[in-house]
Amino acid sequence: MGQVEGTLFVAHALGKGAVREEQVRFADLQGLLDACVAHEGAAFVRVEVRGPSEGERRRLVLDFGHFGREDEE
């Protein structure tokens, strides 16, 4: 896989309908995994990944609801 980078957008519910969005940049997939673990339990997450595909620079956006971690045994 080529070099990827992107931004993890994390929405934190503050109560009474208020939401604070945090942006966490990552430079590789390990950075994305680390950012997700650090923000486990967030109400809403959007991931924007940028990198080369078929000789062109591409952008992929993924939206997720509540997410958590599943530890491997």
PDB file of N, CA, C, O and CB in Angstrom:
ATOM      1  N   MET A   1       0.847  -1.172   0.000  1.00  0.00           N
ATOM      2  CA  MET A   1       0.000   0.000   0.000  1.00  0.00           C
ATOM      3  C   MET A   1       0.887   1.227   0.000  1.00  0.00           C
ATOM      4  O   MET A   1       1.921   1.255   0.667  1.00  0.00           O
ATOM      5  CB  MET A   1      -0.960   0.002   1.211  1.00  0.00           C
ATOM      6  N   GLY A   2       0.480   2.251  -0.755  1.00  0.00           N
ATOM      7  CA  GLY A   2       1.237   3.489  -0.816  1.00  0.00           C
ATOM      8  C   GLY A   2       1.109   4.305   0.452  1.00  0.00           C
ATOM      9  O   GLY A   2       0.431   3.919   1.404  1.00  0.00           O
ATOM     10  N   GLN A   3       1.773   5.428   0.437  1.00  0.00           N
ATOM     11  CA  GLN A   3       1.744   6.339   1.582  1.00  0.00           C
ATOM     12  C   GLN A   3       0.362   6.956   1.729  1.00  0.00           C
ATOM     13  O   GLN A   3      -0.157   7.543   0.779  1.00  0.00           O
ATOM     14  CB  GLN A   3       2.807   7.442   1.429  1.00  0.00           C
ATOM     15  N   VAL A   4      -0.234   6.834   2.895  1.00  0.00           N
ATOM     16  CA  VAL A   4      -1.530   7.460   3.172  1.00  0.00           C
ATOM     17  C   VAL A   4      -1.373   8.441   4.310  1.00  0.00           C
ATOM     18  O   VAL A   4      -0.466   8.317   5.134  1.00  0.00           O
ATOM     19  CB  VAL A   4      -2.607   6.400   3.512  1.00  0.00           C
ATOM     20  N   GLU A   5      -2.243   9.399   4.350  1.00  0.00           N
ATOM     21  CA  GLU A   5      -2.308  10.364   5.439  1.00  0.00           C
ATOM     22  C   GLU A   5      -3.750  10.794   5.536  1.00  0.00           C
ATOM     23  O   GLU A   5      -4.555  10.493   4.655  1.00  0.00           O
ATOM     24  CB  GLU A   5      -1.347  11.590   5.211  1.00  0.00           C
ATOM     25  N   GLY A   6      -4.082  11.493   6.596  1.00  0.00           N
ATOM     26  CA  GLY A   6      -5.462  11.940   6.705  1.00  0.00           C
ATOM     27  C   GLY A   6      -5.761  12.616   8.016  1.00  0.00           C
ATOM     28  O   GLY A   6      -4.870  13.019   8.764  1.00  0.00           O
ATOM     29  N   THR A   7      -7.058  12.727   8.268  1.00  0.00           N
ATOM     30  CA  THR A   7      -7.550  13.393   9.463  1.00  0.00           C
ATOM     31  C   THR A   7      -8.675  12.569  10.057  1.00  0.00           C
ATOM     32  O   THR A   7      -9.558  12.099   9.339  1.00  0.00           O
ATOM     33  CB  THR A   7      -8.027  14.831   9.148  1.00  0.00           C
ATOM     34  N   LEU A   8      -8.641  12.394  11.368  1.00  0.00           N
ATOM     35  CA  LEU A   8      -9.719  11.769  12.121  1.00  0.00           C
ATOM     36  C   LEU A   8     -10.510  12.901  12.760  1.00  0.00           C
ATOM     37  O   LEU A   8      -9.960  13.670  13.548  1.00  0.00           O
ATOM     38  CB  LEU A   8      -9.174  10.747  13.202  1.00  0.00           C
ATOM     39  N   PHE A   9     -11.793  13.012  12.430  1.00  0.00           N
ATOM     40  CA  PHE A   9     -12.678  14.017  13.009  1.00  0.00           C
ATOM     41  C   PHE A   9     -13.502  13.325  14.085  1.00  0.00           C
ATOM     42  O   PHE A   9     -14.215  12.365  13.793  1.00  0.00           O
ATOM     43  CB  PHE A   9     -13.599  14.684  11.917  1.00  0.00           C
ATOM     44  N   VAL A  10     -13.416  13.799  15.328  1.00  0.00           N
ATOM     45  CA  VAL A  10     -14.097  13.163  16.449  1.00  0.00           C
ATOM     46  C   VAL A  10     -15.069  14.165  17.060  1.00  0.00           C
ATOM     47  O   VAL A  10     -14.670  15.253  17.474  1.00  0.00           O
ATOM     48  CB  VAL A  10     -13.076  12.654  17.514  1.00  0.00           C
ATOM     49  N   ALA A  11     -16.350  13.793  17.115  1.00  0.00           N
ATOM     50  CA  ALA A  11     -17.367  14.654  17.727  1.00  0.00           C
ATOM     51  C   ALA A  11     -17.610  14.189  19.156  1.00  0.00           C
ATOM     52  O   ALA A  11     -17.934  13.026  19.398  1.00  0.00           O
ATOM     53  CB  ALA A  11     -18.697  14.636  16.904  1.00  0.00           C
ATOM     54  N   HIS A  12     -17.451  15.107  20.091  1.00  0.00           N
ATOM     55  CA  HIS A  12     -17.690  14.826  21.507  1.00  0.00           C
ATOM     56  C   HIS A  12     -18.986  15.507  21.934  1.00  0.00           C
ATOM     57  O   HIS A  12     -19.125  16.721  21.779  1.00  0.00           O
ATOM     58  CB  HIS A  12     -16.493  15.309  22.387  1.00  0.00           C
ATOM     59  N   ALA A  13     -19.937  14.744  22.470  1.00  0.00           N
ATOM     60  CA  ALA A  13     -21.174  15.317  22.976  1.00  0.00           C
ATOM     61  C   ALA A  13     -20.894  15.991  24.322  1.00  0.00           C
ATOM     62  O   ALA A  13     -20.343  15.375  25.234  1.00  0.00           O
ATOM     63  CB  ALA A  13     -22.280  14.226  23.116  1.00  0.00           C
ATOM     64  N   LEU A  14     -21.282  17.261  24.430  1.00  0.00           N
ATOM     65  CA  LEU A  14     -21.048  18.028  25.651  1.00  0.00           C
ATOM     66  C   LEU A  14     -22.303  18.159  26.500  1.00  0.00           C
ATOM     67  O   LEU A  14     -22.254  18.754  27.576  1.00  0.00           O
ATOM     68  CB  LEU A  14     -20.524  19.400  25.308  1.00  0.00           C
ATOM     69  N   GLY A  15     -23.414  17.621  26.045  1.00  0.00           N
ATOM     70  CA  GLY A  15     -24.673  17.721  26.775  1.00  0.00           C
ATOM     71  C   GLY A  15     -25.517  18.870  26.247  1.00  0.00           C
ATOM     72  O   GLY A  15     -24.996  19.826  25.673  1.00  0.00           O
ATOM     73  N   LYS A  16     -26.828  18.767  26.447  1.00  0.00           N
ATOM     74  CA  LYS A  16     -27.787  19.784  26.015  1.00  0.00           C
ATOM     75  C   LYS A  16     -27.654  20.112  24.535  1.00  0.00           C
ATOM     76  O   LYS A  16     -27.841  21.262  24.136  1.00  0.00           O
ATOM     77  CB  LYS A  16     -27.609  21.046  26.831  1.00  0.00           C
ATOM     78  N   GLY A  17     -27.330  19.107  23.710  1.00  0.00           N
ATOM     79  CA  GLY A  17     -27.244  19.286  22.275  1.00  0.00           C
ATOM     80  C   GLY A  17     -25.952  19.905  21.766  1.00  0.00           C
ATOM     81  O   GLY A  17     -25.787  20.068  20.557  1.00  0.00           O
ATOM     82  N   ALA A  18     -25.045  20.249  22.646  1.00  0.00           N
ATOM     83  CA  ALA A  18     -23.773  20.857  22.236  1.00  0.00           C
ATOM     84  C   ALA A  18     -22.779  19.768  21.835  1.00  0.00           C
ATOM     85  O   ALA A  18     -22.702  18.714  22.466  1.00  0.00           O
ATOM     86  CB  ALA A  18     -23.187  21.730  23.380  1.00  0.00           C
ATOM     87  N   VAL A  19     -22.027  20.042  20.785  1.00  0.00           N
ATOM     88  CA  VAL A  19     -21.029  19.097  20.280  1.00  0.00           C
ATOM     89  C   VAL A  19     -19.737  19.853  20.001  1.00  0.00           C
ATOM     90  O   VAL A  19     -19.749  20.959  19.461  1.00  0.00           O
ATOM     91  CB  VAL A  19     -21.537  18.368  18.992  1.00  0.00           C
ATOM     92  N   ARG A  20     -18.627  19.237  20.381  1.00  0.00           N
ATOM     93  CA  ARG A  20     -17.307  19.792  20.074  1.00  0.00           C
ATOM     94  C   ARG A  20     -16.613  18.818  19.134  1.00  0.00           C
ATOM     95  O   ARG A  20     -16.516  17.627  19.429  1.00  0.00           O
ATOM     96  CB  ARG A  20     -16.454  20.036  21.382  1.00  0.00           C
ATOM     97  N   GLU A  21     -16.126  19.329  17.989  1.00  0.00           N
ATOM     98  CA  GLU A  21     -15.427  18.469  17.044  1.00  0.00           C
ATOM     99  C   GLU A  21     -13.927  18.691  17.148  1.00  0.00           C
ATOM    100  O   GLU A  21     -13.446  19.824  17.123  1.00  0.00           O
ATOM    101  CB  GLU A  21     -15.910  18.729  15.610  1.00  0.00           C
ATOM    102  N   GLU A  22     -13.206  17.597  17.263  1.00  0.00           N
ATOM    103  CA  GLU A  22     -11.739  17.621  17.350  1.00  0.00           C
ATOM    104  C   GLU A  22     -11.182  17.013  16.066  1.00  0.00           C
ATOM    105  O   GLU A  22     -11.727  16.037  15.551  1.00  0.00           O
ATOM    106  CB  GLU A  22     -11.219  16.838  18.621  1.00  0.00           C
ATOM    107  N   GLN A  23     -10.105  17.586  15.553  1.00  0.00           N
ATOM    108  CA  GLN A  23      -9.451  17.061  14.358  1.00  0.00           C
ATOM    109  C   GLN A  23      -8.071  16.538  14.739  1.00  0.00           C
ATOM    110  O   GLN A  23      -7.257  17.268  15.304  1.00  0.00           O
ATOM    111  CB  GLN A  23      -9.344  18.152  13.250  1.00  0.00           C
ATOM    112  N   VAL A  24      -7.813  15.268  14.428  1.00  0.00           N
ATOM    113  CA  VAL A  24      -6.542  14.627  14.746  1.00  0.00           C
ATOM    114  C   VAL A  24      -5.906  14.169  13.431  1.00  0.00           C
ATOM    115  O   VAL A  24      -6.441  13.291  12.754  1.00  0.00           O
ATOM    116  CB  VAL A  24      -6.739  13.420  15.739  1.00  0.00           C
ATOM    117  N   ARG A  25      -4.784  14.751  13.076  1.00  0.00           N
ATOM    118  CA  ARG A  25      -4.088  14.379  11.840  1.00  0.00           C
ATOM    119  C   ARG A  25      -3.272  13.113  12.077  1.00  0.00           C
ATOM    120  O   ARG A  25      -2.754  12.896  13.172  1.00  0.00           O
ATOM    121  CB  ARG A  25      -3.171  15.537  11.347  1.00  0.00           C
ATOM    122  N   PHE A  26      -3.161  12.281  11.044  1.00  0.00           N
ATOM    123  CA  PHE A  26      -2.308  11.098  11.114  1.00  0.00           C
ATOM    124  C   PHE A  26      -1.514  10.992   9.822  1.00  0.00           C
ATOM    125  O   PHE A  26      -1.965  11.428   8.763  1.00  0.00           O
ATOM    126  CB  PHE A  26      -3.147   9.808  11.357  1.00  0.00           C
ATOM    127  N   ALA A  27      -0.316  10.403   9.926  1.00  0.00           N
ATOM    128  CA  ALA A  27       0.588  10.318   8.779  1.00  0.00           C
ATOM    129  C   ALA A  27       0.681   8.916   8.196  1.00  0.00           C
ATOM    130  O   ALA A  27       1.290   8.721   7.144  1.00  0.00           O
ATOM    131  CB  ALA A  27       1.959  10.783   9.176  1.00  0.00           C
ATOM    132  N   ASP A  28       0.076   7.928   8.877  1.00  0.00           N
ATOM    133  CA  ASP A  28       0.081   6.556   8.382  1.00  0.00           C
ATOM    134  C   ASP A  28      -1.041   5.792   9.075  1.00  0.00           C
ATOM    135  O   ASP A  28      -1.706   6.332   9.959  1.00  0.00           O
ATOM    136  CB  ASP A  28       1.465   5.869   8.625  1.00  0.00           C
ATOM    137  N   LEU A  29      -1.253   4.548   8.682  1.00  0.00           N
ATOM    138  CA  LEU A  29      -2.357   3.782   9.253  1.00  0.00           C
ATOM    139  C   LEU A  29      -2.161   3.493  10.739  1.00  0.00           C
ATOM    140  O   LEU A  29      -3.140   3.411  11.481  1.00  0.00           O
ATOM    141  CB  LEU A  29      -2.523   2.482   8.501  1.00  0.00           C
ATOM    142  N   GLN A  30      -0.915   3.338  11.186  1.00  0.00           N
ATOM    143  CA  GLN A  30      -0.673   3.137  12.614  1.00  0.00           C
ATOM    144  C   GLN A  30      -1.115   4.366  13.403  1.00  0.00           C
ATOM    145  O   GLN A  30      -1.681   4.245  14.489  1.00  0.00           O
ATOM    146  CB  GLN A  30       0.819   2.837  12.876  1.00  0.00           C
ATOM    147  N   GLY A  31      -0.853   5.549  12.848  1.00  0.00           N
ATOM    148  CA  GLY A  31      -1.297   6.790  13.489  1.00  0.00           C
ATOM    149  C   GLY A  31      -2.808   6.871  13.586  1.00  0.00           C
ATOM    150  O   GLY A  31      -3.342   7.374  14.574  1.00  0.00           O
ATOM    151  N   LEU A  32      -3.506   6.378  12.561  1.00  0.00           N
ATOM    152  CA  LEU A  32      -4.973   6.343  12.600  1.00  0.00           C
ATOM    153  C   LEU A  32      -5.463   5.403  13.695  1.00  0.00           C
ATOM    154  O   LEU A  32      -6.352   5.757  14.469  1.00  0.00           O
ATOM    155  CB  LEU A  32      -5.541   5.905  11.235  1.00  0.00           C
ATOM    156  N   LEU A  33      -4.884   4.206  13.761  1.00  0.00           N
ATOM    157  CA  LEU A  33      -5.280   3.257  14.811  1.00  0.00           C
ATOM    158  C   LEU A  33      -5.033   3.823  16.202  1.00  0.00           C
ATOM    159  O   LEU A  33      -5.879   3.690  17.086  1.00  0.00           O
ATOM    160  CB  LEU A  33      -4.523   1.939  14.649  1.00  0.00           C
ATOM    161  N   ASP A  34      -3.879   4.454  16.402  1.00  0.00           N
ATOM    162  CA  ASP A  34      -3.560   5.044  17.705  1.00  0.00           C
ATOM    163  C   ASP A  34      -4.547   6.144  18.066  1.00  0.00           C
ATOM    164  O   ASP A  34      -4.966   6.243  19.220  1.00  0.00           O
ATOM    165  CB  ASP A  34      -2.134   5.601  17.705  1.00  0.00           C
ATOM    166  N   ALA A  35      -4.925   6.975  17.093  1.00  0.00           N
ATOM    167  CA  ALA A  35      -5.881   8.058  17.343  1.00  0.00           C
ATOM    168  C   ALA A  35      -7.256   7.492  17.692  1.00  0.00           C
ATOM    169  O   ALA A  35      -7.939   8.019  18.570  1.00  0.00           O
ATOM    170  CB  ALA A  35      -5.983   8.986  16.113  1.00  0.00           C
ATOM    171  N   CYS A  36      -7.663   6.428  17.014  1.00  0.00           N
ATOM    172  CA  CYS A  36      -8.960   5.808  17.312  1.00  0.00           C
ATOM    173  C   CYS A  36      -8.995   5.242  18.729  1.00  0.00           C
ATOM    174  O   CYS A  36      -9.984   5.410  19.442  1.00  0.00           O
ATOM    175  CB  CYS A  36      -9.263   4.697  16.301  1.00  0.00           C
ATOM    176  N   VAL A  37      -7.928   4.580  19.133  1.00  0.00           N
ATOM    177  CA  VAL A  37      -7.865   4.019  20.486  1.00  0.00           C
ATOM    178  C   VAL A  37      -7.924   5.128  21.528  1.00  0.00           C
ATOM    179  O   VAL A  37      -8.575   4.976  22.562  1.00  0.00           O
ATOM    180  CB  VAL A  37      -6.582   3.184  20.671  1.00  0.00           C
ATOM    181  N   ALA A  38      -7.251   6.239  21.262  1.00  0.00           N
ATOM    182  CA  ALA A  38      -7.235   7.358  22.210  1.00  0.00           C
ATOM    183  C   ALA A  38      -8.601   8.024  22.339  1.00  0.00           C
ATOM    184  O   ALA A  38      -8.876   8.668  23.351  1.00  0.00           O
ATOM    185  CB  ALA A  38      -6.203   8.390  21.783  1.00  0.00           C
ATOM    186  N   HIS A  39      -9.465   7.880  21.329  1.00  0.00           N
ATOM    187  CA  HIS A  39     -10.774   8.533  21.350  1.00  0.00           C
ATOM    188  C   HIS A  39     -11.919   7.532  21.402  1.00  0.00           C
ATOM    189  O   HIS A  39     -13.022   7.830  20.944  1.00  0.00           O
ATOM    190  CB  HIS A  39     -10.931   9.421  20.134  1.00  0.00           C
ATOM    191  N   GLU A  40     -11.674   6.365  21.948  1.00  0.00           N
ATOM    192  CA  GLU A  40     -12.700   5.329  22.032  1.00  0.00           C
ATOM    193  C   GLU A  40     -13.916   5.858  22.785  1.00  0.00           C
ATOM    194  O   GLU A  40     -13.784   6.534  23.805  1.00  0.00           O
ATOM    195  CB  GLU A  40     -12.145   4.064  22.724  1.00  0.00           C
ATOM    196  N   GLY A  41     -15.079   5.547  22.277  1.00  0.00           N
ATOM    197  CA  GLY A  41     -16.312   5.948  22.941  1.00  0.00           C
ATOM    198  C   GLY A  41     -16.868   7.266  22.445  1.00  0.00           C
ATOM    199  O   GLY A  41     -17.871   7.743  22.975  1.00  0.00           O
ATOM    200  N   ALA A  42     -16.251   7.869  21.447  1.00  0.00           N
ATOM    201  CA  ALA A  42     -16.769   9.120  20.897  1.00  0.00           C
ATOM    202  C   ALA A  42     -18.124   8.852  20.241  1.00  0.00           C
ATOM    203  O   ALA A  42     -18.388   7.738  19.789  1.00  0.00           O
ATOM    204  CB  ALA A  42     -15.767   9.739  19.870  1.00  0.00           C
ATOM    205  N   ALA A  43     -18.975   9.867  20.190  1.00  0.00           N
ATOM    206  CA  ALA A  43     -20.311   9.704  19.657  1.00  0.00           C
ATOM    207  C   ALA A  43     -20.320   9.565  18.136  1.00  0.00           C
ATOM    208  O   ALA A  43     -21.151   8.839  17.589  1.00  0.00           O
ATOM    209  CB  ALA A  43     -21.167  10.869  20.070  1.00  0.00           C
ATOM    210  N   PHE A  44     -19.418  10.242  17.456  1.00  0.00           N
ATOM    211  CA  PHE A  44     -19.420  10.202  15.997  1.00  0.00           C
ATOM    212  C   PHE A  44     -18.012  10.440  15.504  1.00  0.00           C
ATOM    213  O   PHE A  44     -17.295  11.291  16.031  1.00  0.00           O
ATOM    214  CB  PHE A  44     -20.396  11.248  15.402  1.00  0.00           C
ATOM    215  N   VAL A  45     -17.617   9.690  14.497  1.00  0.00           N
ATOM    216  CA  VAL A  45     -16.262   9.799  13.961  1.00  0.00           C
ATOM    217  C   VAL A  45     -16.328   9.822  12.438  1.00  0.00           C
ATOM    218  O   VAL A  45     -17.096   9.079  11.826  1.00  0.00           O
ATOM    219  CB  VAL A  45     -15.367   8.625  14.457  1.00  0.00           C
ATOM    220  N   ARG A  46     -15.518  10.681  11.839  1.00  0.00           N
ATOM    221  CA  ARG A  46     -15.358  10.723  10.383  1.00  0.00           C
ATOM    222  C   ARG A  46     -13.866  10.602  10.096  1.00  0.00           C
ATOM    223  O   ARG A  46     -13.052  11.264  10.740  1.00  0.00           O
ATOM    224  CB  ARG A  46     -15.963  12.052   9.760  1.00  0.00           C
ATOM    225  N   VAL A  47     -13.508   9.766   9.140  1.00  0.00           N
ATOM    226  CA  VAL A  47     -12.109   9.582   8.765  1.00  0.00           C
ATOM    227  C   VAL A  47     -11.952  10.028   7.316  1.00  0.00           C
ATOM    228  O   VAL A  47     -12.687   9.588   6.431  1.00  0.00           O
ATOM    229  CB  VAL A  47     -11.652   8.089   8.955  1.00  0.00           C
ATOM    230  N   GLU A  48     -10.988  10.903   7.093  1.00  0.00           N
ATOM    231  CA  GLU A  48     -10.647  11.321   5.737  1.00  0.00           C
ATOM    232  C   GLU A  48      -9.240  10.822   5.454  1.00  0.00           C
ATOM    233  O   GLU A  48      -8.288  11.192   6.142  1.00  0.00           O
ATOM    234  CB  GLU A  48     -10.750  12.884   5.562  1.00  0.00           C
ATOM    235  N   VAL A  49      -9.116   9.974   4.432  1.00  0.00           N
ATOM    236  CA  VAL A  49      -7.829   9.383   4.063  1.00  0.00           C
ATOM    237  C   VAL A  49      -7.452   9.900   2.681  1.00  0.00           C
ATOM    238  O   VAL A  49      -8.278   9.930   1.769  1.00  0.00           O
ATOM    239  CB  VAL A  49      -7.889   7.813   4.083  1.00  0.00           C
ATOM    240  N   ARG A  50      -6.190  10.306   2.539  1.00  0.00           N
ATOM    241  CA  ARG A  50      -5.684  10.783   1.256  1.00  0.00           C
ATOM    242  C   ARG A  50      -4.453   9.974   0.885  1.00  0.00           C
ATOM    243  O   ARG A  50      -3.613   9.676   1.733  1.00  0.00           O
ATOM    244  CB  ARG A  50      -5.353  12.302   1.310  1.00  0.00           C
ATOM    245  N   GLY A  51      -4.354   9.621  -0.388  1.00  0.00           N
ATOM    246  CA  GLY A  51      -3.195   8.874  -0.856  1.00  0.00           C
ATOM    247  C   GLY A  51      -3.326   8.543  -2.324  1.00  0.00           C
ATOM    248  O   GLY A  51      -4.376   8.769  -2.924  1.00  0.00           O
ATOM    249  N   PRO A  52      -2.256   8.003  -2.912  1.00  0.00           N
ATOM    250  CA  PRO A  52      -2.274   7.687  -4.345  1.00  0.00           C
ATOM    251  C   PRO A  52      -3.023   6.388  -4.636  1.00  0.00           C
ATOM    252  O   PRO A  52      -2.971   5.430  -3.866  1.00  0.00           O
ATOM    253  CB  PRO A  52      -0.850   7.587  -4.877  1.00  0.00           C
ATOM    254  N   SER A  53      -3.718   6.388  -5.771  1.00  0.00           N
ATOM    255  CA  SER A  53      -4.397   5.190  -6.254  1.00  0.00           C
ATOM    256  C   SER A  53      -4.479   5.287  -7.767  1.00  0.00           C
ATOM    257  O   SER A  53      -4.943   6.292  -8.307  1.00  0.00           O
ATOM    258  CB  SER A  53      -5.821   5.033  -5.614  1.00  0.00           C
ATOM    259  N   GLU A  54      -4.034   4.253  -8.446  1.00  0.00           N
ATOM    260  CA  GLU A  54      -4.044   4.216  -9.909  1.00  0.00           C
ATOM    261  C   GLU A  54      -3.367   5.451 -10.502  1.00  0.00           C
ATOM    262  O   GLU A  54      -3.829   6.000 -11.502  1.00  0.00           O
ATOM    263  CB  GLU A  54      -5.483   4.109 -10.428  1.00  0.00           C
ATOM    264  N   GLY A  55      -2.279   5.878  -9.885  1.00  0.00           N
ATOM    265  CA  GLY A  55      -1.491   6.991 -10.395  1.00  0.00           C
ATOM    266  C   GLY A  55      -2.042   8.377 -10.111  1.00  0.00           C
ATOM    267  O   GLY A  55      -1.468   9.371 -10.557  1.00  0.00           O
ATOM    268  N   GLU A  56      -3.144   8.462  -9.376  1.00  0.00           N
ATOM    269  CA  GLU A  56      -3.743   9.754  -9.037  1.00  0.00           C
ATOM    270  C   GLU A  56      -3.895   9.889  -7.536  1.00  0.00           C
ATOM    271  O   GLU A  56      -4.012   8.899  -6.814  1.00  0.00           O
ATOM    272  CB  GLU A  56      -5.105   9.921  -9.722  1.00  0.00           C
ATOM    273  N   ARG A  57      -3.891  11.124  -7.082  1.00  0.00           N
ATOM    274  CA  ARG A  57      -4.129  11.398  -5.658  1.00  0.00           C
ATOM    275  C   ARG A  57      -5.633  11.287  -5.414  1.00  0.00           C
ATOM    276  O   ARG A  57      -6.425  11.913  -6.119  1.00  0.00           O
ATOM    277  CB  ARG A  57      -3.580  12.828  -5.235  1.00  0.00           C
ATOM    278  N   ARG A  58      -6.027  10.490  -4.416  1.00  0.00           N
ATOM    279  CA  ARG A  58      -7.441  10.240  -4.123  1.00  0.00           C
ATOM    280  C   ARG A  58      -7.758  10.611  -2.680  1.00  0.00           C
ATOM    281  O   ARG A  58      -6.869  10.716  -1.834  1.00  0.00           O
ATOM    282  CB  ARG A  58      -7.798   8.762  -4.384  1.00  0.00           C
ATOM    283  N   ARG A  59      -9.037  10.805  -2.425  1.00  0.00           N
ATOM    284  CA  ARG A  59      -9.527  11.119  -1.084  1.00  0.00           C
ATOM    285  C   ARG A  59     -10.725  10.221  -0.795  1.00  0.00           C
ATOM    286  O   ARG A  59     -11.634  10.102  -1.617  1.00  0.00           O
ATOM    287  CB  ARG A  59      -9.912  12.637  -0.953  1.00  0.00           C
ATOM    288  N   LEU A  60     -10.720   9.589   0.381  1.00  0.00           N
ATOM    289  CA  LEU A  60     -11.799   8.709   0.812  1.00  0.00           C
ATOM    290  C   LEU A  60     -12.312   9.223   2.148  1.00  0.00           C
ATOM    291  O   LEU A  60     -11.524   9.507   3.050  1.00  0.00           O
ATOM    292  CB  LEU A  60     -11.321   7.221   0.922  1.00  0.00           C
ATOM    293  N   VAL A  61     -13.631   9.345   2.279  1.00  0.00           N
ATOM    294  CA  VAL A  61     -14.223   9.807   3.531  1.00  0.00           C
ATOM    295  C   VAL A  61     -15.147   8.715   4.047  1.00  0.00           C
ATOM    296  O   VAL A  61     -16.014   8.229   3.322  1.00  0.00           O
ATOM    297  CB  VAL A  61     -14.994  11.155   3.339  1.00  0.00           C
ATOM    298  N   LEU A  62     -14.953   8.333   5.311  1.00  0.00           N
ATOM    299  CA  LEU A  62     -15.768   7.309   5.970  1.00  0.00           C
ATOM    300  C   LEU A  62     -16.419   7.915   7.205  1.00  0.00           C
ATOM    301  O   LEU A  62     -15.741   8.552   8.011  1.00  0.00           O
ATOM    302  CB  LEU A  62     -14.910   6.064   6.353  1.00  0.00           C
ATOM    303  N   ASP A  63     -17.732   7.724   7.364  1.00  0.00           N
ATOM    304  CA  ASP A  63     -18.456   8.199   8.544  1.00  0.00           C
ATOM    305  C   ASP A  63     -18.851   6.994   9.397  1.00  0.00           C
ATOM    306  O   ASP A  63     -19.322   5.978   8.886  1.00  0.00           O
ATOM    307  CB  ASP A  63     -19.718   9.031   8.135  1.00  0.00           C
ATOM    308  N   PHE A  64     -18.647   7.133  10.706  1.00  0.00           N
ATOM    309  CA  PHE A  64     -18.972   6.061  11.643  1.00  0.00           C
ATOM    310  C   PHE A  64     -19.813   6.624  12.787  1.00  0.00           C
ATOM    311  O   PHE A  64     -19.686   7.797  13.137  1.00  0.00           O
ATOM    312  CB  PHE A  64     -17.680   5.388  12.187  1.00  0.00           C
ATOM    313  N   GLY A  65     -20.659   5.795  13.361  1.00  0.00           N
ATOM    314  CA  GLY A  65     -21.351   6.148  14.588  1.00  0.00           C
ATOM    315  C   GLY A  65     -20.459   5.792  15.760  1.00  0.00           C
ATOM    316  O   GLY A  65     -19.235   5.792  15.626  1.00  0.00           O
ATOM    317  N   HIS A  66     -21.046   5.489  16.901  1.00  0.00           N
ATOM    318  CA  HIS A  66     -20.291   5.108  18.093  1.00  0.00           C
ATOM    319  C   HIS A  66     -19.397   3.918  17.763  1.00  0.00           C
ATOM    320  O   HIS A  66     -19.838   2.973  17.109  1.00  0.00           O
ATOM    321  CB  HIS A  66     -21.246   4.768  19.273  1.00  0.00           C
ATOM    322  N   PHE A  67     -18.154   3.958  18.208  1.00  0.00           N
ATOM    323  CA  PHE A  67     -17.249   2.851  17.933  1.00  0.00           C
ATOM    324  C   PHE A  67     -16.493   2.495  19.199  1.00  0.00           C
ATOM    325  O   PHE A  67     -16.417   3.291  20.135  1.00  0.00           O
ATOM    326  CB  PHE A  67     -16.270   3.203  16.794  1.00  0.00           C
ATOM    327  N   GLY A  68     -15.931   1.284  19.221  1.00  0.00           N
ATOM    328  CA  GLY A  68     -15.167   0.814  20.361  1.00  0.00           C
ATOM    329  C   GLY A  68     -14.046  -0.087  19.897  1.00  0.00           C
ATOM    330  O   GLY A  68     -13.837  -0.271  18.698  1.00  0.00           O
ATOM    331  N   ARG A  69     -13.338  -0.637  20.837  1.00  0.00           N
ATOM    332  CA  ARG A  69     -12.162  -1.458  20.533  1.00  0.00           C
ATOM    333  C   ARG A  69     -12.464  -2.904  20.901  1.00  0.00           C
ATOM    334  O   ARG A  69     -13.093  -3.184  21.921  1.00  0.00           O
ATOM    335  CB  ARG A  69     -10.898  -0.943  21.296  1.00  0.00           C
ATOM    336  N   GLU A  70     -12.007  -3.807  20.061  1.00  0.00           N
ATOM    337  CA  GLU A  70     -12.105  -5.231  20.357  1.00  0.00           C
ATOM    338  C   GLU A  70     -10.688  -5.760  20.453  1.00  0.00           C
ATOM    339  O   GLU A  70      -9.966  -5.787  19.456  1.00  0.00           O
ATOM    340  CB  GLU A  70     -12.938  -6.004  19.268  1.00  0.00           C
ATOM    341  N   ASP A  71     -10.283  -6.180  21.640  1.00  0.00           N
ATOM    342  CA  ASP A  71      -8.930  -6.688  21.842  1.00  0.00           C
ATOM    343  C   ASP A  71      -8.822  -8.123  21.338  1.00  0.00           C
ATOM    344  O   ASP A  71      -9.705  -8.951  21.562  1.00  0.00           O
ATOM    345  CB  ASP A  71      -8.537  -6.611  23.329  1.00  0.00           C
ATOM    346  N   GLU A  72      -7.714  -8.391  20.651  1.00  0.00           N
ATOM    347  CA  GLU A  72      -7.463  -9.759  20.184  1.00  0.00           C
ATOM    348  C   GLU A  72      -6.885 -10.569  21.335  1.00  0.00           C
ATOM    349  O   GLU A  72      -6.152 -10.050  22.177  1.00  0.00           O
ATOM    350  CB  GLU A  72      -6.495  -9.773  18.955  1.00  0.00           C
ATOM    351  N   GLU A  73      -7.227 -11.836  21.353  1.00  0.00           N
ATOM    352  CA  GLU A  73      -6.710 -12.695  22.430  1.00  0.00           C
ATOM    353  C   GLU A  73      -5.659 -13.615  21.901  1.00  0.00           C
ATOM    354  O   GLU A  73      -5.104 -14.416  22.654  1.00  0.00           O
ATOM    355  CB  GLU A  73      -7.827 -13.505  23.077  1.00  0.00           C
TER     356      GLU A  73
END
